[in-house]
């Protein structure tokens, strides 16, 4: 049996079990037959649409918006039913245990209303992720948040006390579908009035032409001390099949040319020296380096002309680079800026109390500010979105960092 067919059968069985349990809950609570038919048809339609999208997927076209919407509707149909199934299966286990106990003792009685109560509770709980996913798809993906940090360093040159940085990352322009919202996000970046704007990779999903409709918006970004950028894993065109290596190379060159078109100085394993009142800091930008991804980042090449005593800001797209290489490096990179994870665009964050996302099981540094060995990394949650056409609980981010002399 082909592997894809075996995988399809496994998923079909899982979906059938989820549908069976969820429909039991609906049937117990809802008597309107039209609602039941809508419930069934929505689920079946979402599954069929996704399977057809997978079966007809052409890597030469990359990840299309139709594919992203198929993922979105699949999650809308699937996740609430997972919640319902957990409740209903738990009730079944309890009921079987009760029957076994009742076999040995006539004193145990099953409450006749319990099944209906559990069904109502399950459907009520399932409504929460359903509503959250709907909000994430239609509103949350453009719910930009400005996060501000003030970081103090003993070795920061005094002239840069109060120097401000705005970081954005993971634009993924091929996913955008609302120019008004993107314009709002760009205006919000400019409102921060930072000294520099730093972009830490993934300007497209795969193809350079994805940015064509957005160049006029992003070239409006302004910063008095300059705008600088690096590449991310999606910028290399590795997530598509190409007619030839030459086509892939031409696309990569076109992606790199996007950056000067919107006024960014693209750093390809290079550095720039920022000067103020006769003092300086080094801005270092490496190509993508990621665990399990392309490792084009070359720190030794990027620090040419930079001394160990210089204050350094490193831009590297994937935070795993910091975890496995940068944070323990004797050259001492005081501040690193990354992106890549998106916080998986799904999670729960209650500032100061609780944070959770499936992303944390993949990346040790998955969102926000971290400090080890007296060095910092900020993992920006991303400006855009990818794969899932929305964001739930993990909102698009604009980071503002103020440097202070300790």
Order of alpha helices (4+ residues) and beta strands (2+ residues): alpha-alpha-alpha-alpha-beta-beta-alpha-beta-alpha-beta-alpha-beta-beta-beta-alpha-beta-beta-beta-beta-beta-beta-beta
